[in-house]
Amino acid sequence: MNRLLNWSPSWQWFHRLGSPRWFYQASGRWLPWLSLLALTLLLTGLVWGLGFAPQDAKQGNSFRIIYLHVPVSFLALAGYYIMAIAGAIGLIWKMKLSYMVMKAAAPVGAALTFLALFTGAVWGKPTWGTYWVWDARVTSMLILLFLYLGILALQYAFHSNEAGNKASAILALVGTANIPIIYKSVDWWYTLHQPATIKLTSAPSMHPDMFAPLLVMIVGFYCFYTVALLLFTRAEILRRERKSVWVRELALGGPAL
């Protein structure tokens, strides 16, 4: 028992993070710096990739869409895991903030998935000669979009927030099975998509002059995703906690923050 009591302070950060009020206060301090970092990285990566990276030997300048397509595709997958993890935390530990994060992640992830499909179609026309093909990668990404939209729909399909949260969390967890299918689709089935350019187990197959701005764009989009997720979560906190004293004080310009 004494050992458990000695361990308890190390978990205070976890319970503090689960407080909507604390999260709202803390995220307000993070947002300006994260926004500035995201803007700086994205502008640097875009100018570098679109203006200074060399042309691809086979695709010419059309390859430059990777500086948008690849980062948003990464975030569409990673964002789904974040949403599913938040849903799992809500189901297991009953933390209401995690459900707010889950709901906030759904529209952001849906927008990124749609952008990944759209930029892929734009890239596909000069590369494959068509905007759309029903290959494994494209089809599984379309399923991902439907999963995001399904979770959004479940949030508004129930009169009770609790029921909507649980149903959305279950669908989010079930949908994680689609993520490895998306990632490995180019290896498991015949597809028009090229194999993965960036792998954790090997060096990238791109020339360093092309890869460097892509890496900057990926980091920039992760920062942008964080900013968007924080903003949507803060809005959801205010909506769900609107009857709380601290939110009323905040609305009146009081000492809540």
C-alpha positions in Angstrom: 0.0 0.0 0.0 2.8 2.4 0.9 4.4 1.7 -2.5 1.2 2.5 -4.3 0.9 5.8 -2.4 4.5 6.6 -3.3 3.7 6.0 -7.0 0.6 8.1 -7.0 2.2 11.6 -7.5 3.7 10.3 -10.8 0.2 9.9 -12.2 -0.9 13.4 -11.2 0.0 14.7 -14.7 -2.3 12.1 -16.3 -5.3 13.2 -14.2 -4.5 16.9 -14.6 -4.4 16.4 -18.4 -7.9 14.9 -18.1 -9.2 18.2 -16.7 -11.0 20.2 -19.4 -10.3 23.4 -17.5 -6.5 22.7 -17.1 -6.3 21.6 -20.7 -8.0 24.8 -21.9 -5.7 27.0 -19.9 -2.5 25.2 -20.9 -3.4 24.9 -24.6 -4.0 28.6 -24.7 -0.3 29.1 -23.8 0.9 26.5 -26.3 -1.1 27.7 -29.3 0.8 30.9 -30.3 4.2 29.2 -30.3 2.9 26.1 -32.1 1.1 28.2 -34.7 4.2 30.2 -35.4 6.3 27.1 -35.7 3.8 25.5 -38.0 3.5 28.6 -40.2 7.3 28.9 -40.4 7.9 25.3 -41.3 5.1 25.1 -43.9 6.2 28.3 -45.7 9.8 27.1 -45.7 8.9 23.7 -47.0 6.6 25.0 -49.7 9.1 27.5 -51.0 11.9 25.0 -50.8 10.0 22.2 -52.4 8.1 24.1 -55.1 10.8 26.6 -56.0 14.2 25.0 -55.4 13.9 21.2 -55.4 15.1 19.6 -58.7 12.6 18.2 -61.1 12.0 14.4 -61.1 13.6 12.6 -64.0 10.4 10.8 -65.0 7.5 13.0 -63.7 9.0 16.4 -64.2 7.4 19.1 -62.1 4.2 17.1 -61.5 6.0 15.3 -58.7 6.0 18.4 -56.6 2.5 17.7 -55.3 4.1 15.2 -53.0 5.0 18.1 -50.7 1.3 18.4 -50.0 0.0 14.9 -50.7 2.5 12.9 -48.6 2.2 15.0 -45.4 -1.6 15.1 -45.4 -1.7 11.3 -46.1 0.6 10.7 -43.1 -1.6 12.8 -40.9 -4.8 11.2 -42.1 -3.5 7.8 -40.8 -1.8 9.1 -37.7 -4.8 11.3 -36.8 -7.0 8.2 -36.9 -4.8 6.5 -34.3 -4.9 9.6 -32.1 -8.7 9.6 -32.4 -8.9 5.8 -31.6 -6.6 6.1 -28.6 -8.6 9.0 -27.2 -11.7 6.9 -27.6 -10.1 4.0 -25.8 -9.0 6.2 -22.9 -12.6 7.4 -22.7 -14.0 3.9 -22.6 -11.4 2.6 -20.1 -10.8 5.5 -17.7 -14.1 7.5 -18.3 -12.2 10.7 -19.0 -14.5 13.2 -20.6 -11.7 15.2 -22.1 -10.6 12.2 -24.1 -14.0 12.0 -25.7 -13.8 15.7 -26.6 -10.4 15.1 -28.2 -11.9 12.1 -30.1 -14.7 14.3 -31.5 -12.3 17.1 -32.3 -10.0 14.8 -34.2 -12.8 13.5 -36.5 -13.4 16.6 -38.7 -9.7 17.4 -38.9 -8.9 13.8 -40.0 -11.8 13.8 -42.5 -10.5 17.0 -44.1 -7.0 15.7 -44.3 -8.2 12.4 -45.8 -10.3 14.2 -48.4 -7.3 16.4 -49.2 -5.1 13.3 -49.6 -7.6 11.7 -52.0 -8.0 15.0 -54.0 -4.3 15.6 -54.3 -3.7 12.0 -55.2 -6.3 12.3 -58.0 -4.6 15.5 -59.3 -1.2 13.6 -59.2 -2.7 10.5 -60.8 -3.9 12.3 -64.0 -0.4 13.1 -65.4 1.1 10.0 -63.8 -1.4 7.3 -64.6 -3.5 9.1 -67.2 -6.7 9.0 -65.0 -7.9 10.8 -61.9 -9.2 7.7 -60.2 -8.5 4.0 -60.1 -10.0 1.5 -57.7 -6.7 0.1 -56.5 -6.0 -1.1 -53.0 -4.5 2.1 -51.7 -7.1 4.5 -53.0 -10.0 2.3 -52.0 -8.7 1.8 -48.4 -8.2 5.5 -48.1 -11.8 6.1 -49.2 -12.9 3.7 -46.5 -10.8 5.8 -44.0 -12.8 8.9 -45.1 -16.1 7.0 -44.5 -14.9 5.9 -41.1 -14.1 9.5 -40.1 -17.5 10.6 -41.4 -19.2 7.7 -39.6 -17.7 8.8 -36.3 -18.9 12.3 -36.9 -22.4 11.0 -37.7 -22.5 8.9 -34.6 -21.7 11.9 -32.5 -24.9 13.6 -33.6 -27.1 10.4 -33.9 -27.8 10.2 -30.2 -29.5 12.6 -27.8 -27.1 11.6 -25.1 -23.4 12.6 -25.3 -22.4 9.5 -23.4 -24.1 7.1 -25.9 -22.6 9.0 -28.9 -19.2 8.9 -27.3 -19.2 5.2 -26.7 -20.6 4.3 -30.1 -18.0 6.6 -31.8 -15.1 5.2 -29.7 -16.1 1.6 -30.6 -16.2 2.4 -34.3 -12.9 4.2 -34.1 -11.3 1.2 -32.4 -12.7 -1.2 -35.0 -11.6 1.0 -37.8 -7.9 0.9 -36.8 -7.8 -2.5 -38.7 -7.9 -0.4 -41.9 -4.7 1.6 -41.1 -2.2 -1.3 -41.6 -4.2 -2.3 -44.7 -3.6 1.2 -46.2 0.0 1.2 -45.3 0.8 -2.3 -46.6 -1.6 -2.3 -49.6 1.2 -1.5 -52.0 3.1 -4.6 -50.8 0.2 -7.0 -50.5 -1.6 -6.3 -53.8 -0.9 -5.2 -57.3 -1.4 -1.4 -57.3 -0.5 1.6 -59.4 1.0 3.3 -56.4 4.7 3.2 -56.1 6.2 1.5 -53.0 6.7 3.6 -49.9 9.3 6.3 -50.3 9.9 6.7 -46.6 10.5 3.7 -44.4 11.7 3.5 -40.8 13.8 0.4 -41.6 15.8 1.9 -44.6 17.0 5.1 -46.1 14.5 7.1 -48.2 14.6 6.4 -51.9 14.4 10.1 -52.8 17.3 12.3 -53.7 18.4 14.3 -50.6 17.6 17.6 -52.4 14.0 16.4 -52.8 13.7 14.7 -49.5 14.8 17.5 -47.2 11.9 19.9 -48.1 9.5 17.0 -47.8 10.7 16.3 -44.3 10.2 20.0 -43.4 6.7 19.8 -44.8 5.9 16.6 -42.8 7.1 18.2 -39.5 5.2 21.4 -40.4 2.0 19.5 -41.0 2.3 17.6 -37.7 2.6 21.0 -36.0 -0.4 22.3 -38.0 -2.4 19.2 -37.0 -1.6 19.8 -33.4 -2.8 23.4 -33.7 -6.0 22.4 -35.4 -6.7 19.6 -32.9 -6.2 22.0 -30.0 -8.5 24.6 -31.5 -11.3 22.1 -32.2 -10.9 20.5 -28.7 -11.0 23.9 -27.0 -14.2 24.7 -28.9 -15.7 21.4 -27.8 -14.7 22.0 -24.2 -16.5 25.3 -24.2 -19.6 23.7 -25.7 -19.8 20.8 -23.3 -18.7 22.8 -20.2 -20.8 25.9 -21.0 -22.7 25.5 -17.7 -19.6 25.3 -15.6 -18.6 28.2 -13.4 -15.2 28.7 -15.0 -16.7 28.9 -18.5 -19.2 31.4 -17.3 -16.5 33.5 -15.7 -14.5 33.2 -18.9 -17.4 34.5 -21.0 -17.8 37.4 -18.6 -14.1 38.2 -18.7 -13.7 37.0 -15.1 -10.7 35.3 -13.3 -11.3 31.8 -14.7 -8.0 31.8 -16.6 
